[in-house]
Amino acid sequence: QVQLVESGGGLVQPGGSLRLSCAASGSIFSINVMGWYRQAPGKERELVTTMTSGGTTEYADSVKGRFTISRDNAKRTVYLQMNSLKPEDTAVYYCNLRYTVLSRNLEYWGQGTLVTVSS
């Protein structure tokens, strides 16, 4: 059973930084995409950033230049460095893992970690 465990959320002042981590466990195909999504109160879940196992990244326009995704494939962990945080970044951040095996598309989610940006 694949599990994703996030850590690193919390309360931070505007302009501050936080680093989120997400560790994957279980049987995982080595070629995959890991990333982060977020859901603010009253809004739909949205893409923040993803990174393939080969290193290709994708960022939402709203976080470009402020957030950086990285991953350690050996540790099966993905990180999200968030700098210059704004109140509108307040949301529950979810780790996501997806891959395709034998034409089956598999997708997993973490439990979410709350990030609150407020003075």
C-alpha positions in Angstrom: 0.0 0.0 0.0 1.4 3.4 -1.0 1.5 6.1 1.6 2.5 9.7 1.4 3.3 11.5 4.6 3.7 15.3 4.6 5.4 17.5 7.1 6.5 21.1 7.5 3.3 23.1 7.5 2.6 25.8 10.0 2.0 29.5 10.6 4.3 32.0 9.0 4.3 35.8 8.5 4.0 37.4 5.1 7.3 37.4 3.4 8.5 34.4 5.4 9.5 30.9 4.2 8.5 27.3 4.9 9.7 24.0 3.6 7.3 21.1 3.1 8.4 17.5 2.8 6.6 14.4 1.6 7.9 10.9 2.0 6.5 8.0 0.0 6.4 4.4 1.2 5.2 1.2 -0.3 5.6 -0.3 -3.8 6.2 2.6 -6.2 7.1 2.5 -9.9 10.4 4.3 -10.3 9.2 6.5 -13.2 6.7 8.8 -11.7 5.5 12.3 -11.1 5.5 13.8 -7.6 4.1 17.2 -6.7 2.1 19.5 -4.6 -1.4 20.8 -4.8 -3.3 23.1 -2.5 -6.8 23.9 -1.5 -7.8 27.2 0.1 -11.0 27.6 2.0 -14.0 27.7 -0.3 -11.9 27.0 -3.4 -11.1 24.0 -5.5 -7.8 22.1 -5.2 -5.2 23.5 -7.6 -1.8 22.6 -8.9 1.2 24.2 -7.2 4.1 22.3 -8.8 5.2 18.9 -10.0 8.4 17.2 -10.8 9.0 14.0 -12.8 11.5 11.4 -11.7 13.6 12.7 -14.5 13.6 16.2 -13.2 11.1 18.0 -15.4 9.2 20.6 -13.4 5.9 22.5 -13.8 4.8 25.5 -11.7 1.6 27.4 -11.3 2.1 31.0 -12.5 1.1 32.2 -9.0 4.2 30.6 -7.4 6.8 30.9 -10.1 10.0 32.6 -8.7 8.9 32.0 -5.1 8.4 28.3 -4.7 10.9 25.5 -5.6 10.3 21.8 -5.9 13.0 19.2 -5.4 13.1 15.5 -4.9 15.4 12.8 -3.6 14.6 9.7 -5.6 16.7 7.5 -3.3 14.7 8.7 -0.3 11.5 8.8 -2.3 10.9 12.2 -0.9 9.7 15.4 -2.5 10.2 18.9 -1.0 8.6 22.3 -1.5 10.6 25.3 -0.6 8.2 28.3 -0.3 9.7 31.8 -0.1 8.2 35.2 0.0 4.9 33.8 1.2 1.7 35.8 0.8 -1.6 35.6 2.6 -3.1 34.1 -0.5 -0.8 31.1 -0.2 -2.8 30.1 2.8 -4.2 26.6 2.1 -3.9 22.9 2.9 -1.1 21.6 0.8 -1.4 18.0 -0.5 1.4 15.8 -1.8 0.6 13.9 -4.9 2.2 10.9 -6.6 1.1 9.4 -9.9 2.5 6.9 -12.4 1.4 4.5 -15.1 2.0 0.8 -14.9 0.7 -1.7 -17.5 -1.6 1.0 -18.9 -3.1 1.6 -15.4 -3.0 5.2 -14.2 -2.3 5.2 -10.4 -2.6 8.3 -8.2 -2.0 8.8 -4.5 -2.6 11.7 -2.1 -1.1 12.7 1.2 -3.3 13.7 4.1 -2.5 17.4 3.7 -0.6 19.9 5.8 -1.9 23.3 6.6 0.1 26.4 5.7 -1.2 29.7 7.2 0.4 33.0 6.1 -0.7 35.7 8.5 0.7 38.5 10.6 
